């Protein structure tokens, strides 16, 4: 990514960024396209992994991101998970180790600031690329679209039933006692106390952004995972390939390759998997219903996020980006913002959301007293 733009120029310091964001969030509508009736239109947020770094989770492309520090990182692809039993073993083994840290993590000050901005009447909705559910926890009353799904649940690839990831974790522990002991030792050693890639690397671990842990030369082939309980009890009459549904398990309850149904998958959009039409439409409608868009903690490298900002730009909506480092296409998004702008018509700052947003809220609360 190129170096970030700074818009307005005064937003090159924390204080300047706070002032510009206040102007952006509190400005009256300046959309050049169709207008709504509201004098003071609300902002839709689009958030990425950067907003959760302060919660102890890794991001992708930040200074300490997985793609930055681990050039060989390759995520599992949807078709690979779908068709390859060994690939699923490897995925679930890594996820089993990584889940503990993700499950312990909590929303940080940036998420709580989003709640405060909602309470001030400045936000219409949130679209998040993140799968950590922090937005739902911090502000359940603010409509939140999880563009890439969520890790808190599993979904059956056959019957589409959903199940708790916490329950699944306990089942994985029962099916894989040796791995469970290893996880206990990693927790005791402190190796999983941080998501920082360099700190984990010193202890023989590698961290990936989707809540898993990479162990060089680990015996992934020994790992076992359970079948969908619904399909196990009521095998589907027919699979998507036209075969009679068949779900078989070993003596301990683990899914075996003789099955052609009942595979559980994390309820996230994997690489190579399409976002559902309903989610895509809901995200577009959230853009269209807002007066402006503020991107927080995303480089917009994924098309699913970038196209939403492009849609906002094409509708004449002011655009704000609060992200450390560059963002895809930002030159075009700010090309027509006049030099006289102080933030109302667009803002671009390279600051940490957890440090900046709480101060934005404090200033806005003071203005409203």
ZILIN-V896768 format. One record per pair of residues at least 12 apart in sequence whose C-alpha atoms are under 8 Angstrom apart, sorted by the first residue. I is the first residue (numbers start at 1). J is the second residue. Records with the same first field share a line. If there is no record, write none. Layout:
BEGIN
I: J, J
END
This chain:
BEGIN
1: 325, 326, 327, 328
2: 325, 326, 327
3: 325, 326
4: 324, 325, 326, 327, 330, 348, 349, 350
5: 326, 330, 331, 348, 349
6: 347, 348, 349, 350
7: 334, 343, 346, 347, 348, 349
8: 20, 339, 341, 342, 343, 346, 347, 348
10: 342
11: 347, 348, 349
12: 349, 350
14: 351, 356
17: 349, 351, 356
18: 356, 357, 359, 360
19: 343, 360
20: 342, 343, 344, 347
21: 320, 343, 347, 360
22: 343, 360, 363, 364
23: 342, 343, 344
24: 320, 343, 344, 345, 346, 347
25: 42, 43, 122, 344
26: 40, 122, 344
27: 40, 344
28: 40, 41
29: 41, 291, 292
30: 291, 317, 318, 345
31: 291, 292, 315, 316, 317, 318
32: 315, 316, 317
33: 315, 316, 317
34: 315
41: 122, 290, 291, 292
42: 121, 122, 123, 124, 290, 291, 292
43: 122, 123, 124, 125, 290, 291, 292, 293, 294
44: 123, 124, 125, 126, 127, 286, 287, 290, 291, 292, 293, 294
45: 123, 125, 126, 127, 128, 293, 294, 295, 296
46: 126, 127, 128, 129, 293, 294, 295, 296, 298, 305
47: 126, 127, 128, 129, 130, 295, 296, 297, 298
48: 128, 129, 130, 295, 296, 297, 298, 299
49: 129, 130, 297, 298
50: 62, 296, 297, 298, 323, 324
51: 110, 111, 296, 297, 352, 353, 354
52: 107, 108
54: 108, 354
55: 105, 106, 107, 108
56: 105, 194, 195, 196
57: 102, 105, 194, 195, 196, 209
58: 195, 196, 197, 207, 208, 209
59: 209
60: 209
61: 299
62: 324, 325
64: 196, 197
65: 197
66: 197, 207, 208, 209
69: 197
73: 208
75: 271
76: 91, 270, 271
77: 270, 271, 272, 273
78: 270, 271, 272, 273
79: 272, 273
85: 257
86: 220, 221
89: 220, 221, 222, 223, 224, 225
90: 220, 221, 223
91: 212
92: 223, 225
93: 220, 223
94: 212, 213, 214, 215
95: 211, 212, 213
96: 169, 172, 212
97: 183, 212, 213
98: 192, 211, 212, 213
99: 169, 211, 212
101: 192, 193, 194, 195, 211
102: 132, 211
106: 134
107: 134, 135, 137, 138
108: 354
109: 354, 355, 357, 358
110: 353, 354, 355, 357, 358
111: 134, 135, 138, 139, 354
112: 138, 139
113: 357, 358, 361
114: 139, 357
115: 138, 139, 142
116: 361
117: 361
118: 142
120: 365
124: 142, 143, 286, 290
125: 142, 143, 144, 145, 286
126: 142, 143, 144, 145
127: 144, 145, 146, 147, 283, 286
128: 144, 145, 146, 147, 148
129: 146, 147, 148, 305
130: 146, 147, 148, 149, 150
131: 146, 148, 149, 150, 151, 210, 268
132: 150, 151, 152
133: 150, 151, 152
145: 279, 282, 283
146: 279
147: 275, 279, 280, 283
148: 268, 269, 270, 275
149: 267, 268, 269
150: 266, 267, 268
151: 165, 266, 267, 268
152: 164, 165, 166, 267
153: 165, 266, 267
154: 264, 265, 266, 267
155: 264, 265, 266, 267
156: 228, 262, 263, 264, 265
157: 261, 262, 263, 264, 265
158: 231, 236, 239, 240, 261, 262, 263
159: 230, 231, 236, 262
161: 230
162: 267
171: 225, 226
172: 224, 225, 226
175: 224, 225, 226, 252, 253, 254
176: 223, 224
179: 223
191: 203, 205
195: 207
204: 216
224: 254, 255
225: 254, 255
226: 249, 253, 254, 255, 264
227: 247, 249, 253, 254, 255, 262, 263, 264
228: 262, 263, 264
229: 262
230: 262
231: 247, 261, 262
232: 247, 248, 262
235: 247, 261
236: 261
239: 260, 261
245: 259, 260, 261
246: 258, 259, 260, 261
247: 259, 260, 261, 262
283: 308
284: 308
287: 308, 311, 312
288: 312
291: 317, 318
292: 312, 317, 318, 319
293: 309, 312, 317, 318, 319, 320
294: 319, 320, 321, 322
295: 319, 320, 321, 322, 323
296: 321, 322, 323, 353
297: 322, 323, 324, 353
298: 323, 327
299: 323, 325, 326, 327, 328
300: 327, 328
301: 327, 328
306: 328, 329
310: 333
313: 333
318: 344, 345, 346
319: 333, 334, 345, 346, 347
320: 346, 347, 348
321: 347, 348, 349
322: 347, 348, 349, 350, 351, 352, 353
323: 349, 350, 351, 352, 353
324: 349, 350, 351, 352
325: 350
334: 346
END
